[in-house]
Amino acid sequence: MKIKGLRWWMIGLIMLGAVINYLTRSTLAVAAPTLLTELGISTREYSYITAAFQGAIMLQPLCGYVLDVIGLKFGFALFATAWSFVCMAHGLATNWQMLAVLRGMLGLAEGSANPAGMKAVSEWFPARERGMAGGIFNIGASFGSMLAPPLVVWAILHYNWQSAFVITGALGLVWVAAWLLLYDAPARHRRLSAEEAQHIAAGQEQHLQGEGRPSILSILKMRNFWGIALPRFLADPAWGTLSFWVPLYLTTVRHFDLAQIAMFAWLPFLAADLGCLFGPMVVLALQKRGVRLINARRGAFTLGACMMLGVAFVGFVESPYAAIALLSLAGFAHQTLSVTVITMSSDLFRRNEVATVAGMCGTFGNFGLLLFSLLIGGLMASVGYTPFFVSLAVLDLVAALLLWTLVREKTS
């Protein structure tokens, strides 16, 4: 049976992989108030644990290179199997050092998600559909983070914090089985119709076709690489703050208990889901008005950066619910801009380079997150969270300026 629209089923499948990826990485953040108390881990030691994850996930170029060389289907299955077992092993940790090692292993494996998503988008979608496809894929990040608070709190209240890691890790293995059964590249997929194959091929830019292994040194010499990587370095700390520090912020500053965290901590990620779709919609609206693709993406990024100004006021509002609302605005704004800049790797680089470029840009993003997380852990006790919320707004505006300054559109 021939299927029209198979490409959307494929991006839905990889989106589910991203859901599991971010669910497993967010499990620690939600369990942190309980886990830190039971294991006697300090806030500074917790920052070391999160830093281990961020340090290892900066090896995304390695993940992207593996995916470009051995292929998306088996490469992503390999990484997903690894992160599932490592996540379950978190339940065996008895001190912060063990957790740090496990988080490092998890970060290495989970660094494959973004390169995999961008490689799938570049292979399965014509240029004009990549923004929406990238938005759907990125919903997985925010939905997985949104799913973590209720699921992890339920596991802790009914069993213990160890069970939360076992449950989320086991879900990853279920997804791997589905991935191996259902996914394949367009050139080999038996259920891809000739009509849809032609639709995909006709929308691919000829100057972005390429074969062979990508050259990392050549990529590093390209202006457009830095035009994406530096904005990622400045913008990604916002997502790390939402993912790793908001549950602790709500507990220590806003005095939320575990039940309240389950009720409210997922809201910024629901807003982020909407941002994943809003960003591509802004791009399409601008294109309909005659704006070229790259400029449309930069316009959507800039709009998101302007909306991120709201996060600067989180520490100044008295109501904890107003703080949740502003954090939700931050989630919406961040994903509005994030999905646009992430998708640009498939707009500016050849097919055989996309996963590697996405991984290398992810390294810069996670390095920014790493530095920001260490600063929070080291300075939170003395200066509080407010300066960090203010800086997130400023960093995104600088990122927008760099995106406009450095990126040059390729047309031939």
RABELCOR-V869626 format. One record per backbone hydrogen bond with DSSP energy under -0.5 kcal/mol. CO is the residue of the C=O (numbers start at 1). NH is the residue of the N-H. E is the energy in kcal/mol with one decimal. If there is no record, write none. Layout:
co=(CO	CO)
nh=(NH	NH)
e=(E	E)
This chain:
co=(3	3	5	5	6	7	8	9	10	11	12	13	14	15	16	17	18	19	20	21	22	23	26	27	28	31	31	32	33	34	35	36	36	42	43	44	45	46	47	48	49	50	51	52	53	54	56	57	58	59	59	60	61	62	63	64	65	66	67	71	72	73	74	75	76	77	78	79	80	81	82	83	84	85	86	87	88	89	90	95	96	97	98	99	100	101	102	103	104	105	106	107	109	110	111	112	113	114	115	116	117	118	119	120	121	126	126	127	129	130	131	132	133	134	135	136	136	137	138	138	139	140	141	142	143	144	145	146	147	148	149	150	151	152	153	154	155	155	160	161	162	162	163	164	165	166	167	168	169	169	170	171	172	173	174	175	176	177	178	179	185	185	189	191	191	193	194	195	196	197	198	199	200	201	203	205	206	208	214	215	216	217	218	219	222	223	224	225	225	226	228	229	230	231	232	235	235	236	236	237	238	239	240	240	241	241	245	246	247	248	249	249	250	257	258	259	260	261	264	266	266	267	268	269	270	271	272	273	274	275	276	277	278	279	280	281	282	283	284	285	286	286	287	292	293	294	295	296	297	298	299	300	301	302	303	304	306	307	308	309	310	311	313	313	319	320	321	322	323	324	325	326	327	328	329	330	331	332	333	334	335	336	337	338	339	340	342	343	343	344	345	350	350	353	354	355	356	357	358	359	359	360	361	362	363	364	365	366	367	368	369	370	371	372	373	374	375	376	379	379	379	380	385	385	386	387	388	389	390	391	392	393	394	395	396	397	398	399	400	401	402	403)
nh=(6	193	8	9	10	11	12	13	14	15	16	17	18	19	20	21	22	23	24	25	26	27	30	31	32	34	35	36	37	38	39	40	41	46	47	48	49	50	51	52	53	54	55	56	57	58	59	60	61	62	63	64	65	66	67	68	69	70	71	75	76	77	78	79	80	81	82	83	84	85	86	87	88	89	90	90	91	92	93	99	100	101	102	103	104	105	106	107	108	109	110	111	112	113	115	116	117	118	119	120	121	122	123	124	125	129	130	130	133	134	135	136	137	138	139	139	140	140	141	142	143	144	145	146	147	148	149	150	151	152	153	154	155	156	157	158	159	160	164	165	165	166	167	168	169	170	171	172	172	173	174	175	176	177	178	179	180	181	182	183	188	189	192	3	193	197	198	199	200	201	202	203	203	204	127	208	209	351	216	219	220	221	221	222	226	227	228	228	229	230	232	233	234	235	236	238	239	239	240	241	242	243	244	245	245	246	249	250	251	252	253	254	256	261	262	263	264	265	267	269	270	271	272	273	274	275	276	277	278	279	280	281	282	283	284	285	286	287	288	289	289	291	290	296	297	298	299	300	301	302	303	304	305	306	307	308	309	310	311	312	313	314	316	317	323	324	325	326	327	328	329	330	331	332	333	334	335	336	337	338	339	340	341	342	343	344	345	346	347	348	349	353	354	357	358	359	360	361	362	61	363	364	365	366	367	368	369	370	371	372	373	374	375	376	377	378	379	380	382	383	384	384	388	389	390	391	392	393	394	395	396	397	398	399	400	401	402	403	404	405	406	407)
e=(-0.6	-0.8	-1.1	-1.0	-2.1	-2.1	-1.6	-1.9	-2.1	-1.9	-1.8	-1.3	-1.8	-2.2	-2.1	-2.4	-2.6	-2.1	-2.6	-1.8	-1.6	-0.8	-1.8	-2.2	-1.3	-0.6	-3.3	-3.1	-0.8	-2.4	-2.4	-0.7	-2.1	-2.2	-1.8	-1.4	-1.8	-2.5	-2.0	-1.9	-1.4	-2.3	-3.0	-2.0	-2.5	-0.7	-1.9	-1.1	-0.6	-1.4	-1.3	-3.2	-2.6	-2.3	-2.5	-2.4	-2.0	-2.9	-1.1	-1.4	-2.4	-1.3	-2.0	-2.0	-2.6	-2.2	-1.8	-2.6	-1.8	-1.9	-2.2	-2.2	-1.9	-1.7	-0.7	-1.3	-1.3	-2.0	-1.8	-1.8	-2.4	-2.0	-2.4	-2.8	-2.0	-2.1	-2.5	-2.7	-2.0	-1.8	-2.9	-1.2	-1.3	-1.5	-0.6	-2.3	-2.6	-2.4	-2.1	-2.4	-2.3	-2.3	-1.9	-2.5	-1.5	-1.6	-0.8	-1.0	-2.3	-3.2	-2.1	-2.5	-2.4	-2.4	-1.1	-0.5	-0.6	-1.4	-0.6	-1.3	-3.3	-2.4	-1.7	-2.2	-2.4	-1.2	-0.7	-0.6	-1.8	-3.1	-2.2	-2.0	-2.2	-2.4	-2.8	-2.2	-2.4	-0.6	-0.8	-0.9	-0.5	-1.5	-2.7	-2.1	-2.1	-2.2	-1.6	-0.9	-0.5	-1.1	-1.5	-1.9	-2.1	-1.6	-1.7	-2.7	-2.5	-1.5	-2.2	-2.6	-1.6	-1.4	-1.2	-1.1	-0.6	-2.4	-2.1	-1.9	-2.4	-2.5	-2.6	-0.9	-0.5	-1.3	-2.5	-1.3	-1.4	-2.6	-0.7	-2.0	-2.3	-0.9	-0.6	-1.7	-1.2	-1.8	-1.0	-0.9	-3.0	-2.0	-1.7	-2.2	-1.7	-2.4	-2.4	-1.6	-0.5	-0.7	-1.9	-2.2	-2.0	-2.5	-2.9	-0.5	-1.6	-1.3	-2.6	-3.0	-1.6	-3.1	-2.4	-1.5	-3.1	-2.1	-2.0	-1.5	-2.2	-2.5	-1.6	-0.7	-1.6	-2.4	-1.6	-1.8	-1.5	-1.8	-1.9	-0.9	-2.4	-2.4	-0.7	-1.6	-2.4	-2.0	-2.5	-2.4	-2.3	-2.3	-2.1	-0.7	-0.6	-2.2	-1.9	-2.6	-2.3	-2.2	-2.3	-2.1	-2.3	-2.3	-2.1	-2.2	-2.3	-2.1	-2.1	-1.5	-1.4	-1.7	-1.4	-1.2	-1.6	-1.5	-1.2	-1.2	-1.7	-2.0	-2.1	-2.2	-2.4	-2.2	-2.1	-2.0	-2.0	-2.4	-3.0	-3.0	-2.0	-1.6	-1.9	-3.3	-1.9	-0.6	-1.9	-2.5	-1.7	-0.9	-1.3	-1.6	-0.6	-1.6	-1.2	-2.4	-1.0	-3.0	-3.0	-2.2	-2.5	-2.9	-2.1	-0.6	-1.7	-1.5	-2.3	-2.7	-2.0	-2.1	-1.9	-2.5	-2.4	-2.2	-2.8	-2.4	-2.0	-2.3	-2.5	-2.2	-2.5	-2.5	-0.9	-3.1	-0.7	-1.7	-1.0	-1.7	-2.2	-2.0	-1.6	-1.1	-1.5	-2.7	-1.6	-1.2	-1.9	-2.2	-2.0	-1.8	-2.1	-2.2	-1.9	-1.7	-2.8	-1.2)
